Amino acid sequence: MAPPPLLLRRRRSRPQIKRPRRLHRRRHLQPAGEEKEEKKEKTAFDVKLEGFDAAAKIKVIKEVRGFTELGLKEAKELVEKAPVVVKSGVTKEEAEKIVEKLKGIGAKVAME
């Protein structure tokens, strides 16, 4: 006679326990409270025109033409799209000059 067949055992499904990931070794070994502060200073800024007074629209268009080298039509369309980035990737000093000029005319400008 042949031996009886082996019964296959069913595995009980166990709920999966989520375990926290191991921390990166370097970060884990640093004392608490001391974190590296390697914030790089921003070198390129964007000048954003957020709005302007209706009476100062022509002055704003002229100034935008001056520092963007756009034609009259393009500058007008750009100003009318406000809020819009007027100039991007400029140095901090140049961006501050542009912001001062536009604020002096009556425009609302932000440097990002």
DRENBA-181468 format. One record per residue (C-alpha): x negated, y negated, z. Coordinates in nm, 2 decimals, padded with zeros to 4 digits, always signed. Each point is the difference from the previous one (the first is absolute). Example, Ala and Ser with C-alpha at 12.3 -4.5 7.8 and 13.67 -1.06 7.14 Angstrom:
     xx     yy     zz
 -01.23 +00.45 +00.78
 -00.14 -00.34 -00.07
***
This chain:
     xx     yy     zz
 +00.00 +00.00 +00.00
 -00.10 -00.36 -00.07
 -00.05 -00.24 +00.29
 +00.28 -00.25 +00.05
 -00.05 -00.34 -00.18
 -00.14 -00.28 +00.20
 +00.24 -00.27 +00.09
 -00.09 -00.35 -00.10
 +00.02 -00.25 +00.28
 +00.17 -00.33 -00.07
 -00.19 -00.31 +00.11
 +00.19 -00.24 +00.21
 -00.02 -00.35 -00.14
 -00.16 -00.22 +00.25
 +00.06 -00.38 +00.00
 -00.30 -00.18 -00.14
 -00.16 -00.22 +00.26
 -00.16 -00.32 -00.14
 -00.34 -00.05 +00.15
 -00.17 -00.34 -00.02
 -00.28 -00.03 -00.25
 -00.34 -00.01 +00.14
 -00.14 -00.35 +00.02
 -00.30 -00.09 -00.22
 -00.30 +00.08 +00.20
 -00.16 -00.35 +00.00
 +00.32 -00.17 +00.09
 +00.07 +00.26 +00.27
 -00.34 -00.05 +00.16
 +00.03 -00.38 +00.02
 +00.10 -00.14 +00.34
 +00.36 -00.12 +00.02
 +00.05 -00.37 -00.07
 -00.32 -00.04 -00.20
 +00.09 +00.01 -00.37
 -00.22 -00.12 -00.28
 +00.10 -00.34 -00.13
 -00.12 -00.01 -00.35
 +00.25 -00.25 -00.14
 -00.14 -00.15 -00.31
 +00.08 -00.36 -00.07
 +00.22 -00.06 -00.29
 -00.19 -00.16 -00.29
 +00.26 -00.02 -00.27
 +00.32 -00.19 +00.07
 +00.33 -00.06 -00.18
 +00.18 -00.33 -00.01
 +00.38 +00.05 +00.01
 +00.25 -00.27 -00.09
 +00.30 +00.06 +00.22
 +00.21 -00.30 -00.10
 +00.00 -00.37 -00.07
 +00.21 -00.31 +00.02
 +00.21 -00.07 -00.30
 -00.13 -00.35 -00.03
 -00.36 +00.12 +00.00
 +00.04 +00.27 -00.27
 -00.18 -00.19 -00.27
 -00.29 -00.07 +00.23
 -00.02 +00.36 +00.10
 -00.01 +00.11 -00.37
 -00.28 -00.25 -00.07
 -00.21 +00.13 +00.29
 +00.06 +00.37 -00.10
 -00.11 -00.08 -00.35
 -00.31 -00.16 +00.14
 -00.14 +00.30 +00.18
 +00.15 +00.28 -00.20
 -00.08 -00.13 -00.35
 +00.35 +00.09 -00.12
 +00.19 -00.20 -00.26
 +00.30 -00.21 +00.10
 +00.26 +00.26 -00.09
 -00.18 +00.28 +00.18
 -00.06 -00.21 +00.31
 +00.37 -00.11 +00.01
 +00.12 +00.36 -00.03
 -00.25 +00.11 +00.28
 +00.12 -00.28 +00.23
 +00.36 +00.08 -00.06
 -00.05 +00.36 +00.10
 -00.09 -00.10 +00.36
 -00.08 +00.19 +00.22
 -00.29 +00.11 -00.21
 -00.38 +00.04 +00.02
 -00.15 -00.29 -00.18
 -00.36 +00.09 +00.02
 -00.16 +00.32 +00.12
 -00.35 +00.12 +00.08
 -00.14 -00.34 +00.10
 -00.25 -00.09 +00.28
 +00.13 -00.13 +00.33
 -00.14 -00.35 -00.07
 +00.17 -00.02 -00.34
 +00.33 +00.14 +00.13
 +00.00 -00.26 +00.29
 -00.05 -00.28 -00.25
 +00.29 +00.12 -00.22
 +00.22 +00.04 +00.31
 -00.08 -00.36 +00.12
 +00.07 -00.15 -00.34
 +00.34 +00.18 -00.04
 +00.11 -00.07 +00.36
 -00.09 -00.37 -00.06
 +00.24 -00.01 -00.29
 +00.29 +00.16 +00.19
 -00.03 +00.37 -00.08
 +00.02 +00.29 +00.24
 -00.31 +00.21 -00.05
 -00.16 +00.30 +00.18
 -00.34 +00.14 -00.02
 -00.01 +00.38 +00.01
***
